[in-house]
Amino acid sequence: LQCCSAVYHHEAFPEASEFIVWGEIGETYNHADNVSAEEGPIIAVDILTKKESEDLEFKHASGGFPGCFWDTYSAFANTEGGTIILGVEEKNEELYLDVISDETVDKYKKEFWSNVNNKSTVSCNLLKNDDVEVVKYNGYNIMFFHIPCASREQKPVFRTTNPYNGTFKRNYEGDYKCTEKEVQRMFADANDSR
């Protein structure tokens, strides 16, 4: 089961004016020359030249905080950690930036912190305040969520309250549901380390 980047179709996007396309992934963008210190760390420019991978996931976010965020949160936490970026979508080897207002960013932050601390959403909060960043890039808000790898004692990190249906792992650029045996192994490892 791959997470939501595959389910967004062109018809579901807002007006084209709400997106800006940067070009082929891996290109050096001329836009990078326009970034000033006030617009955020240069890391944002570097990130916008990368593809989704085992430790990087872009998520479309102009239509609301994506529910599949929590699949990737679980997958990164149970694997090697990674960064989820809201407000950027990878589609057909191109990156698109969403128009996310400052008010929406505040709403998403509140929603994130409320849900990450709610055991009916996810089993464990692994983040500190510094792990959530908002970067302005050429006037666009981009949200970075740096998800650490969970300790053996914290695994499995799972969605909802059912570890056997809500535990994910990361393979390459996809989030995959763990098997019952994989979840049992995580529980056993957690008990062994206590």
Backbone bond lengths (Angstrom), bond angles and torsions (degrees), N, CA, C in turn:
res aa  C-N    CA-C-N  psi(-1)  N-CA   C-N-CA  omega(-1)  CA-C   N-CA-C  phi
1 L - - - 1.457 - - 1.519 109.25 -
2 Q 1.326 117.18 112.49 1.451 119.69 175.89 1.507 109.03 -91.42
3 C 1.329 115.24 147.22 1.454 120.04 -176.38 1.522 111.62 -75.64
4 C 1.304 115.32 -174.14 1.456 123.05 -157.36 1.507 118.04 -61.75
5 S 1.335 122.14 -15.69 1.455 117.11 -177.37 1.515 111.72 -55.81
6 A 1.323 117.93 -27.98 1.457 120.82 -177.69 1.522 112.62 -78.17
7 V 1.342 119.63 -18.15 1.456 119.76 -173.69 1.523 113.77 -93.76
8 Y 1.319 118.69 -7.59 1.446 119.93 178.21 1.520 109.96 -82.34
9 H 1.303 115.93 126.47 1.462 121.54 179.19 1.520 108.97 -113.09
10 H 1.313 116.23 157.09 1.465 121.69 -176.32 1.532 111.50 -53.05
11 E 1.322 117.42 -39.49 1.461 120.42 -177.09 1.526 111.37 -63.97
12 A 1.334 117.60 -24.80 1.457 120.47 -176.97 1.522 112.32 -82.27
13 F 1.336 117.80 -10.14 1.454 119.92 -177.21 1.516 110.52 -76.98
14 P 1.344 116.65 149.38 1.464 119.92 171.80 1.530 109.39 -66.43
15 E 1.307 116.26 -175.98 1.462 120.47 -179.92 1.516 110.60 -52.30
16 A 1.317 116.70 146.23 1.462 121.73 -177.68 1.520 111.80 -56.21
17 S 1.339 117.92 -27.23 1.463 120.60 -179.15 1.527 111.75 -65.14
18 E 1.321 117.52 -15.84 1.453 120.08 179.52 1.522 112.57 -83.63
19 F 1.319 117.81 -0.85 1.459 121.51 -179.71 1.513 110.29 -125.62
20 I 1.293 115.74 152.11 1.458 120.04 171.02 1.516 106.86 -128.30
21 V 1.290 116.76 129.53 1.462 119.82 -177.51 1.521 108.23 -98.44
22 W 1.318 114.98 135.31 1.460 120.27 -177.06 1.511 112.73 -94.02
23 G 1.295 119.21 -16.79 1.464 119.67 -177.50 1.513 110.57 109.92
24 E 1.306 116.48 -167.99 1.460 121.11 -175.68 1.504 111.40 -65.68
25 I 1.322 115.70 139.13 1.453 120.82 177.92 1.513 108.85 -63.87
26 G 1.324 115.73 136.78 1.448 120.22 -179.32 1.518 112.52 98.80
27 E 1.353 117.11 -15.33 1.460 120.01 176.44 1.522 110.06 -69.29
28 T 1.311 116.72 159.07 1.457 121.34 167.44 1.518 106.24 -91.32
29 Y 1.321 116.93 125.77 1.455 120.42 -173.90 1.520 111.07 -94.27
30 N 1.315 115.98 136.38 1.461 120.25 175.47 1.517 111.13 -64.00
31 H 1.348 116.74 -26.92 1.456 120.55 179.79 1.522 111.41 -57.57
32 A 1.324 117.53 -27.25 1.457 120.90 -178.06 1.524 111.26 -59.90
33 D 1.325 117.44 -28.56 1.455 120.59 -179.68 1.527 111.92 -67.71
34 N 1.341 116.26 -18.24 1.464 119.99 -176.98 1.521 113.41 -92.76
35 V 1.324 118.77 1.91 1.459 120.74 -175.55 1.516 110.00 -83.06
36 S 1.322 116.04 128.13 1.457 120.78 176.69 1.517 109.45 -108.44
37 A 1.316 116.85 167.64 1.466 121.21 -178.88 1.525 110.54 -59.21
38 E 1.349 117.24 -33.85 1.466 120.01 -178.78 1.530 111.88 -68.10
39 E 1.322 117.05 -22.80 1.460 120.22 -175.87 1.526 112.92 -84.13
40 G 1.308 117.89 -1.18 1.458 119.44 175.66 1.504 111.47 117.81
41 P 1.330 115.86 172.33 1.456 120.43 -175.93 1.521 112.59 -64.44
42 I 1.296 115.12 148.57 1.470 121.75 -179.59 1.520 110.83 -62.88
43 I 1.328 116.71 -17.23 1.472 120.51 178.06 1.522 110.76 -56.91
44 A 1.334 117.69 -30.76 1.469 120.23 179.50 1.518 110.24 -61.08
45 V 1.305 116.96 -40.84 1.456 120.80 179.12 1.527 109.87 -65.57
46 D 1.314 115.85 -43.09 1.459 120.64 179.23 1.527 110.61 -61.24
47 I 1.324 116.97 -44.58 1.472 121.59 179.98 1.524 110.44 -59.78
48 L 1.312 117.17 -37.61 1.463 120.64 -176.98 1.526 113.02 -73.25
49 T 1.311 117.05 2.21 1.464 120.18 174.04 1.520 111.48 -108.49
50 K 1.319 117.19 8.03 1.463 120.98 -176.00 1.521 111.81 -106.85
51 K 1.314 114.99 166.30 1.463 122.68 173.71 1.521 108.71 -103.65
52 E 1.337 115.47 161.14 1.458 118.50 170.22 1.520 108.39 -60.01
53 S 1.337 115.67 145.81 1.459 120.70 -175.62 1.519 109.24 -152.23
54 E 1.345 115.93 -166.33 1.461 119.83 179.90 1.528 112.15 -66.05
55 D 1.355 118.27 -17.94 1.462 119.45 -179.28 1.532 113.66 -130.66
56 L 1.328 116.96 19.30 1.463 121.04 178.52 1.522 109.80 -144.29
57 E 1.332 115.55 129.13 1.469 121.32 179.91 1.521 108.92 -136.90
58 F 1.329 117.22 127.15 1.456 123.18 173.51 1.528 108.41 -95.18
59 K 1.344 116.13 142.24 1.461 119.42 178.24 1.526 110.32 -135.20
60 H 1.325 114.31 129.83 1.461 124.15 173.70 1.525 107.26 -65.92
61 A 1.340 117.92 132.78 1.456 118.39 -173.49 1.526 114.61 -140.38
62 S 1.332 118.91 12.33 1.463 118.21 -178.80 1.528 111.89 -76.75
63 G 1.331 118.07 -16.14 1.464 120.90 179.97 1.515 113.88 -97.71
64 G 1.327 118.70 12.25 1.459 123.08 -178.24 1.520 110.07 124.69
65 F 1.320 115.50 165.28 1.460 120.11 178.93 1.530 107.76 -64.70
66 P 1.337 117.95 121.81 1.474 119.31 -172.45 1.525 113.20 -68.94
67 G 1.327 116.28 128.31 1.466 120.76 178.98 1.509 112.70 -62.21
68 C 1.331 117.42 -31.67 1.462 120.20 -178.80 1.522 112.62 -74.37
69 F 1.344 117.26 -4.00 1.463 121.16 172.67 1.528 109.54 -50.83
70 W 1.343 116.47 -40.26 1.465 120.78 -172.71 1.526 112.44 -73.42
71 D 1.333 118.62 -26.64 1.471 120.63 171.87 1.529 109.63 -62.00
72 T 1.346 115.57 -45.86 1.465 120.30 -178.52 1.517 110.98 -70.07
73 Y 1.319 117.19 -37.48 1.475 121.27 175.53 1.529 109.24 -56.43
74 S 1.327 116.35 -50.18 1.465 121.47 178.57 1.523 111.17 -60.69
75 A 1.333 116.32 -45.40 1.464 120.82 -177.70 1.527 111.81 -62.33
76 F 1.331 117.53 -46.95 1.467 120.37 178.71 1.530 110.50 -63.52
77 A 1.331 116.68 -43.96 1.468 120.47 -177.92 1.526 111.51 -62.50
78 N 1.324 117.48 -36.20 1.468 121.33 -177.62 1.521 113.33 -86.45
79 T 1.336 117.61 -7.20 1.464 120.73 -178.17 1.518 108.00 -113.00
80 E 1.315 119.12 -109.29 1.470 121.16 -176.11 1.524 113.39 -118.14
81 G 1.338 117.68 10.58 1.460 120.47 -175.89 1.522 110.25 83.75
82 G 1.333 116.48 171.62 1.452 120.09 179.48 1.513 111.33 171.97
83 T 1.318 115.96 -175.93 1.461 122.48 -178.46 1.520 109.82 -120.97
84 I 1.335 114.69 129.19 1.460 122.05 173.43 1.518 106.59 -103.23
85 I 1.326 116.42 129.72 1.462 121.25 -179.44 1.519 108.92 -116.42
86 L 1.333 115.45 116.26 1.462 121.18 176.92 1.520 109.26 -91.98
87 G 1.320 114.65 139.95 1.449 119.78 178.05 1.515 113.29 100.63
88 V 1.325 116.40 5.33 1.466 121.65 176.90 1.518 107.17 -133.69
89 E 1.309 116.92 136.24 1.451 120.14 177.22 1.517 110.02 -127.40
90 E 1.320 115.57 136.67 1.464 121.73 174.68 1.522 107.76 -97.58
91 K 1.333 115.41 124.27 1.462 119.22 179.55 1.523 108.49 -148.55
92 N 1.328 115.83 125.05 1.470 120.91 178.32 1.530 112.21 52.99
93 E 1.322 115.25 47.38 1.474 121.69 177.35 1.522 113.52 63.86
94 E 1.331 117.85 20.58 1.451 122.09 176.05 1.520 108.83 -128.40
95 L 1.339 116.11 155.09 1.455 121.62 176.35 1.516 109.25 -109.26
96 Y 1.328 115.66 137.63 1.454 122.54 178.84 1.526 108.08 -120.88
97 L 1.327 116.94 137.27 1.455 121.38 175.75 1.517 109.06 -100.49
98 D 1.348 115.83 132.67 1.458 121.01 175.61 1.522 109.78 -80.90
99 V 1.319 115.59 154.23 1.458 120.73 168.98 1.524 106.29 -89.26
100 I 1.334 115.55 108.80 1.471 121.82 179.07 1.524 106.58 -123.10
101 S 1.312 116.03 116.57 1.471 120.81 -177.23 1.526 110.57 -70.62
102 D 1.328 116.07 164.06 1.467 120.98 176.39 1.528 110.36 -60.60
103 E 1.336 116.94 -36.95 1.469 120.76 178.79 1.531 110.70 -64.84
104 T 1.335 116.15 -39.91 1.464 120.32 178.30 1.519 110.73 -66.98
105 V 1.325 117.58 -38.45 1.469 120.88 176.57 1.528 109.43 -58.28
106 D 1.338 117.28 -46.83 1.472 120.92 178.83 1.529 110.75 -60.21
107 K 1.334 115.55 -42.71 1.471 120.16 178.78 1.527 110.45 -61.80
108 Y 1.337 117.55 -44.42 1.466 121.46 -179.84 1.528 111.46 -64.46
109 K 1.336 116.48 -39.22 1.469 119.12 177.32 1.521 110.84 -60.71
110 K 1.332 116.32 -47.35 1.468 120.21 179.24 1.527 110.77 -60.91
111 E 1.329 115.21 -44.89 1.469 119.71 179.76 1.527 111.07 -62.00
112 F 1.340 116.27 -43.40 1.457 119.63 179.00 1.520 111.30 -60.30
113 W 1.342 117.91 -53.39 1.466 120.37 -175.80 1.524 111.59 -65.36
114 S 1.318 117.41 -33.85 1.459 120.24 176.21 1.525 110.78 -65.04
115 N 1.331 116.74 -44.44 1.465 120.46 -177.12 1.521 113.68 -76.31
116 V 1.335 118.07 -36.80 1.462 119.51 -177.89 1.534 110.61 -68.66
117 N 1.334 116.54 -20.62 1.462 121.02 177.44 1.530 112.18 -100.72
118 N 1.310 117.05 12.29 1.463 122.64 -179.54 1.527 108.39 -112.73
119 K 1.309 116.87 112.64 1.467 120.48 -175.36 1.529 113.38 -65.84
120 S 1.323 118.09 -14.10 1.464 118.21 174.80 1.538 111.03 -79.96
121 T 1.345 116.94 -12.89 1.468 121.02 175.44 1.521 110.63 -96.06
122 V 1.335 116.51 -51.03 1.467 121.52 -178.77 1.531 108.26 -149.21
123 S 1.327 115.94 147.21 1.469 120.90 -170.80 1.518 114.78 -71.85
124 C 1.338 118.86 -21.35 1.460 119.74 -169.54 1.522 110.80 -154.63
125 N 1.331 117.07 131.04 1.459 121.69 172.47 1.522 108.44 -89.99
126 L 1.319 117.03 116.38 1.458 122.53 -179.75 1.524 112.75 -101.98
127 L 1.337 118.00 -7.30 1.459 120.84 -170.25 1.523 113.76 -98.12
128 K 1.336 114.10 151.15 1.462 122.85 169.91 1.527 106.42 -107.04
129 N 1.328 116.76 168.13 1.466 120.36 -179.38 1.525 112.22 -53.48
130 D 1.339 117.03 -39.70 1.463 121.09 -177.86 1.527 113.70 -67.41
131 D 1.326 117.46 -13.54 1.462 120.98 -178.67 1.529 112.97 -80.94
132 V 1.335 116.20 -6.05 1.469 120.93 177.65 1.525 106.86 -116.72
133 E 1.336 115.97 120.91 1.467 121.11 -178.36 1.517 109.85 -128.15
134 V 1.314 114.89 148.34 1.468 120.98 172.13 1.518 106.70 -119.14
135 V 1.321 116.23 125.75 1.457 122.41 179.88 1.525 108.10 -117.69
136 K 1.321 115.85 133.67 1.472 119.95 172.67 1.515 107.69 -94.49
137 Y 1.320 116.36 125.32 1.456 121.55 178.57 1.515 108.03 -126.00
138 N 1.328 116.83 111.17 1.474 121.76 -176.89 1.523 112.10 49.68
139 G 1.336 116.18 39.69 1.460 121.70 177.75 1.514 115.14 86.84
140 Y 1.329 119.24 -5.34 1.459 123.02 179.15 1.521 109.91 -96.28
141 N 1.327 116.99 135.07 1.459 121.35 175.27 1.519 109.64 -84.00
142 I 1.326 115.94 129.13 1.461 122.25 175.97 1.524 106.87 -125.53
143 M 1.322 117.34 129.00 1.471 122.00 -178.32 1.523 110.14 -105.30
144 F 1.327 115.72 128.80 1.464 122.99 179.51 1.525 109.10 -109.65
145 F 1.321 116.79 128.73 1.470 123.00 174.84 1.522 106.87 -120.22
146 H 1.325 116.34 110.90 1.462 121.59 -178.08 1.529 108.19 -93.71
147 I 1.325 116.36 107.53 1.464 122.64 -174.91 1.524 108.79 -97.40
148 P 1.339 118.24 116.36 1.467 119.13 177.75 1.522 111.12 -77.79
149 C 1.308 115.22 162.20 1.460 120.41 171.60 1.528 107.65 -71.20
150 A 1.313 117.27 132.51 1.474 120.98 177.78 1.523 109.77 -70.00
151 S 1.320 115.56 150.63 1.468 119.74 174.29 1.524 109.03 -72.09
152 R 1.313 116.32 165.27 1.476 119.91 178.79 1.523 110.90 -57.66
153 E 1.350 116.06 -36.16 1.465 120.08 -179.18 1.529 112.24 -68.11
154 Q 1.338 117.13 -27.31 1.469 120.99 -177.49 1.526 113.15 -87.07
155 K 1.316 117.57 -17.65 1.465 120.96 -177.46 1.520 110.70 -82.23
156 P 1.314 115.62 149.50 1.462 128.96 -0.82 1.529 111.95 -78.58
157 V 1.318 116.43 145.34 1.459 122.73 170.22 1.524 104.88 -95.53
158 F 1.339 116.01 123.62 1.465 119.35 -172.08 1.516 111.88 -138.02
159 R 1.321 114.36 157.64 1.469 122.75 175.48 1.506 109.60 -78.70
160 T 1.293 115.47 153.92 1.472 123.76 177.92 1.527 109.85 53.61
161 T 1.303 117.14 -151.50 1.472 120.12 -176.47 1.525 111.95 -109.83
162 N 1.325 117.06 9.07 1.465 120.19 -177.09 1.529 110.36 -116.41
163 P 1.339 117.02 100.85 1.470 118.57 -178.21 1.523 113.35 -63.06
164 Y 1.335 117.70 -27.51 1.465 119.38 -176.51 1.521 113.14 -80.82
165 N 1.319 116.51 -7.49 1.463 119.46 177.05 1.526 112.08 -122.17
166 G 1.340 117.72 -6.21 1.455 119.49 -173.35 1.516 115.32 -129.30
167 T 1.335 117.72 17.44 1.466 121.10 179.02 1.519 109.14 -100.26
168 F 1.340 115.80 128.13 1.460 121.65 -177.25 1.519 110.89 -120.91
169 K 1.340 115.08 157.92 1.463 122.67 173.66 1.516 107.40 -130.90
170 R 1.323 115.96 161.70 1.462 120.70 -178.29 1.520 109.46 -108.11
171 N 1.316 115.87 126.53 1.457 122.66 171.45 1.519 107.52 -128.58
172 Y 1.326 115.68 120.46 1.460 123.13 -176.93 1.525 108.94 52.12
173 E 1.335 120.13 -116.12 1.460 119.40 -177.76 1.522 112.46 -108.53
174 G 1.327 117.03 19.45 1.458 119.85 -177.69 1.521 113.53 -121.61
175 D 1.326 114.96 153.71 1.458 123.15 174.24 1.526 107.34 -102.57
176 Y 1.328 116.41 126.14 1.457 121.19 -175.39 1.514 110.18 -126.14
177 K 1.325 114.87 137.26 1.458 120.12 179.54 1.522 109.72 -67.29
178 C 1.327 116.05 133.48 1.466 120.81 178.61 1.524 110.11 -74.91
179 T 1.317 115.34 149.38 1.455 120.46 175.63 1.529 109.16 -76.03
180 E 1.311 115.44 165.47 1.464 120.43 177.74 1.529 110.71 -58.87
181 K 1.326 116.78 -39.97 1.474 120.18 179.29 1.521 111.52 -65.21
182 E 1.326 117.63 -39.95 1.466 120.34 178.08 1.525 111.08 -63.20
183 V 1.328 116.81 -40.88 1.468 120.97 178.81 1.533 109.81 -66.26
184 Q 1.320 117.31 -43.40 1.473 120.54 178.30 1.527 110.85 -60.74
185 R 1.330 117.05 -39.04 1.469 121.52 178.20 1.532 110.90 -62.11
186 M 1.343 116.46 -41.42 1.472 120.24 178.00 1.524 110.84 -62.75
187 F 1.338 116.19 -43.31 1.475 119.69 177.63 1.528 110.39 -62.22
188 A 1.323 117.00 -42.73 1.468 120.93 179.30 1.528 110.77 -62.69
189 D 1.338 117.13 -44.23 1.458 120.70 178.47 1.528 111.34 -62.65
190 A 1.340 116.15 -38.59 1.460 120.16 178.64 1.517 110.68 -63.67
191 N 1.334 116.46 -42.27 1.474 120.21 179.46 1.508 111.05 -67.43
192 D 1.329 118.19 -38.03 1.470 122.47 -179.82 1.530 111.08 -65.45
193 S 1.307 117.51 -30.43 1.459 120.00 -176.04 1.520 113.08 -86.88
194 R 1.320 117.01 -5.37 1.486 119.93 -179.66 1.508 110.49 -86.35
